[in-house]
């Protein structure tokens, strides 16, 4: 099978459109499904080698769920990460797709859902992650690569804010390189990771 090329939407060809099920409570206090949909925020990434779908975000922790305050916030398109909050995003990679080396100042919890993905660190160390495998990235410089040249891959990421990360007495800096164009709000010293 020949893969059709760059993606033009989420999901990438060959992967199903995932459902999002949001629970809560009705006026009688019963637990119910408030929304069943496919997510609010979908974008093509890196010129079509990947696509993302952002399922949830919050602007604080603990999260305020009373009166669905959190759901109102989650309808807004979030940044890469939110100070004191979280972002839950799914990323699909076309066959052979690779990100550049990058570092977000977050606790990034990544779970492989489909395919096999290589995680490379700034030191040169590498691991292959398979469906169900989880990466707990604590501010490390890294890159992702779909190891298949025939099938797409999918990962689910939860990005949580962290305190400044100090290594050898120096605070690590936000550095997403080429991915910066995906998060324009971080340009020119703006955004939550900007230096004070």
Backbone torsions as a table, in degrees:
resi	resn	phi	psi	omega
1	UNK	NA	133.1	176.9
2	UNK	-95.1	127.7	179.7
3	UNK	-72.7	143.2	-172.8
4	UNK	-70.5	-7.1	178.5
5	UNK	111.0	-150.8	-178.0
6	UNK	-63.7	151.2	179.2
7	UNK	-86.8	151.7	179.1
8	UNK	-119.0	-3.0	178.9
9	UNK	-164.3	169.2	171.8
10	UNK	-99.7	135.6	-1.3
11	UNK	-77.8	162.3	175.6
12	UNK	-71.2	154.2	179.5
13	UNK	-53.6	135.3	178.7
14	UNK	99.3	-8.5	177.9
15	UNK	-119.4	143.8	-178.8
16	UNK	-74.1	157.2	176.8
17	UNK	-80.8	109.9	-174.7
18	UNK	-73.8	147.5	174.9
19	UNK	-89.7	150.4	171.8
20	UNK	-116.0	127.7	179.7
21	UNK	-115.6	113.5	-179.4
22	UNK	-104.7	124.2	-179.8
23	UNK	-100.7	165.9	177.4
24	UNK	-178.4	-145.7	-177.0
25	UNK	-137.1	144.4	175.8
26	UNK	-88.0	-175.9	-177.1
27	UNK	-64.5	-20.0	178.2
28	UNK	-90.7	-1.1	-179.7
29	UNK	86.2	8.5	179.0
30	UNK	-79.8	143.5	174.5
31	UNK	-71.9	126.5	-176.1
32	UNK	-140.4	164.4	169.3
33	UNK	-84.4	117.2	179.8
34	UNK	-81.0	-39.4	-179.1
35	UNK	-143.9	141.1	170.6
36	UNK	-130.9	111.3	-175.6
37	UNK	-153.6	-161.8	-179.3
38	UNK	-116.1	15.3	179.0
39	UNK	98.4	162.2	-174.9
40	UNK	-98.0	-29.1	-167.1
41	UNK	-128.4	108.8	-179.8
42	UNK	-122.5	136.7	-179.9
43	UNK	-147.4	150.0	170.1
44	UNK	-81.8	144.0	-179.2
45	UNK	-123.5	148.4	172.2
46	UNK	49.6	48.1	174.4
47	UNK	69.4	16.4	176.2
48	UNK	105.1	7.8	176.2
49	UNK	-86.0	-9.6	178.7
50	UNK	-153.1	164.0	175.3
51	UNK	-144.3	148.3	-178.5
52	UNK	-124.7	156.1	175.0
53	UNK	-137.6	119.7	-178.5
54	UNK	-97.2	116.3	-173.8
55	UNK	-89.9	-27.2	-175.1
56	UNK	-164.2	150.3	171.1
57	UNK	-152.6	154.5	176.8
58	UNK	-136.6	155.3	-179.6
59	UNK	-107.1	18.6	178.1
60	UNK	-167.7	167.2	175.4
61	UNK	-149.7	119.7	5.9
62	UNK	-65.6	157.6	-175.9
63	UNK	-89.0	135.3	178.1
64	UNK	-87.4	108.0	179.5
65	UNK	-104.1	-12.2	178.4
66	UNK	-58.3	135.5	-178.8
67	UNK	58.4	22.3	176.9
68	UNK	58.7	31.1	178.8
69	UNK	-56.9	-40.1	-178.7
70	UNK	-64.0	-34.8	-177.7
71	UNK	-70.7	-32.3	174.8
72	UNK	-62.7	-43.6	178.5
73	UNK	-65.0	-42.0	-175.2
74	UNK	-64.5	-19.2	178.4
75	UNK	-73.2	-17.8	176.6
76	UNK	-80.7	143.4	178.8
77	UNK	-70.5	123.3	-175.7
78	UNK	-87.3	168.3	172.7
79	UNK	-78.3	-178.6	175.1
80	UNK	-55.1	-45.4	171.5
81	UNK	-147.5	163.1	-175.1
82	UNK	-122.5	125.9	179.1
83	UNK	-52.3	128.3	-179.4
84	UNK	63.2	10.4	-178.2
85	UNK	-122.0	-157.0	179.1
86	UNK	-146.9	158.7	174.1
87	UNK	-136.4	131.9	177.0
88	UNK	-114.7	113.3	-177.8
89	UNK	-131.5	144.3	174.9
90	UNK	-106.7	134.5	178.0
91	UNK	-123.4	127.8	173.8
92	UNK	-100.9	138.9	178.8
93	UNK	-118.4	131.9	174.1
94	UNK	-70.7	165.1	179.1
95	UNK	-53.6	133.8	177.3
96	UNK	75.9	-2.1	-177.4
97	UNK	-64.4	143.4	177.4
98	UNK	-141.9	139.7	173.7
99	UNK	-83.9	170.5	169.8
100	UNK	-83.9	168.5	172.8
101	UNK	-64.6	136.6	-178.8
102	UNK	-156.7	162.7	177.3
103	UNK	-143.0	122.3	168.1
104	UNK	-103.2	143.7	179.9
105	UNK	-84.3	71.1	-177.7
106	UNK	-143.0	169.6	163.1
107	UNK	-95.1	107.7	-176.3
108	UNK	-103.3	113.0	-180.0
109	UNK	-101.9	109.8	-176.0
110	UNK	-113.9	127.6	179.2
111	UNK	-118.4	128.5	176.5
112	UNK	-76.8	126.9	179.1
113	UNK	-101.4	-39.8	-177.6
114	UNK	-140.8	143.2	174.5
115	UNK	79.5	-166.2	177.9
116	UNK	-128.8	133.9	-174.0
117	UNK	-128.6	132.8	176.5
118	UNK	-90.9	129.4	173.7
119	UNK	-105.3	115.7	177.7
120	UNK	-108.9	137.6	178.6
121	UNK	-103.6	163.7	-179.7
122	UNK	-58.2	-23.8	179.1
123	UNK	-77.3	-14.5	-174.9
124	UNK	102.6	-11.1	176.5
125	UNK	-66.1	147.6	-178.3
126	UNK	-140.3	151.5	172.6
127	UNK	-141.9	147.8	172.8
128	UNK	-98.7	125.0	178.3
129	UNK	-105.3	135.3	-178.9
130	UNK	-115.2	168.3	-177.4
131	UNK	-49.7	128.4	-178.0
132	UNK	96.0	-17.1	178.4
133	UNK	-74.1	147.8	-174.9
134	UNK	-127.0	134.5	173.4
135	UNK	-107.4	131.9	174.0
136	UNK	-111.1	95.8	-175.4
137	UNK	-94.5	117.2	-176.1
138	UNK	-105.6	59.3	177.0
139	UNK	80.0	13.2	-179.1
140	UNK	-77.7	142.2	172.5
141	UNK	-65.5	131.6	-173.2
142	UNK	-157.9	169.4	172.0
143	UNK	-146.5	156.0	179.2
144	UNK	-114.6	143.8	176.2
145	UNK	-144.4	128.6	172.2
146	UNK	-73.4	117.0	-174.1
147	UNK	-76.0	-15.9	-179.8
148	UNK	-86.8	138.5	173.8
149	UNK	-96.2	6.0	-177.4
150	UNK	-125.0	-28.9	-174.3
151	UNK	-121.1	146.9	175.8
152	UNK	-73.5	166.8	176.8
153	UNK	-132.0	157.0	-178.7
154	UNK	-139.5	138.1	174.4
155	UNK	-131.4	150.1	174.8
156	UNK	-114.6	126.2	-177.0
157	UNK	-117.8	137.2	168.6
158	UNK	-116.2	119.3	-176.8
159	UNK	-107.0	118.5	179.5
160	UNK	-113.7	142.9	179.2
161	UNK	-69.2	150.8	178.0
162	UNK	-131.2	162.4	170.7
163	UNK	-70.6	165.5	177.7
164	UNK	-50.3	136.9	-178.7
165	UNK	-97.0	116.1	-177.4
166	UNK	-105.5	123.4	177.6
167	UNK	-127.4	123.5	-177.8
168	UNK	53.4	41.1	176.3
169	UNK	78.1	4.3	-176.9
170	UNK	-125.1	136.7	178.0
171	UNK	-72.6	131.1	175.5
172	UNK	-67.8	151.1	-179.8
173	UNK	-110.3	148.5	173.8
174	UNK	-61.4	127.9	-177.6
175	UNK	-153.5	96.7	179.1
176	UNK	-108.8	5.3	173.8
177	UNK	50.4	-126.1	-177.6
178	UNK	-59.1	-26.7	179.1
179	UNK	-68.9	-11.6	-178.9
180	UNK	-55.3	-35.8	-178.3
181	UNK	-66.6	-19.2	176.2
182	UNK	-78.4	-18.2	-176.0
183	UNK	-130.0	65.7	-172.4
184	UNK	-58.1	-25.8	-177.6
185	UNK	-66.3	-8.0	179.8
186	UNK	-95.8	-0.1	-177.6
187	UNK	-76.7	159.0	172.2
188	UNK	55.1	38.4	174.3
189	UNK	76.8	11.1	178.6
190	UNK	-96.3	168.8	176.0
191	UNK	95.5	168.2	-173.0
192	UNK	-69.0	-16.2	-179.6
193	UNK	-99.6	4.9	-179.1
194	UNK	-65.7	151.9	176.9
195	UNK	-72.8	145.5	178.4
196	UNK	-76.3	NA	NA
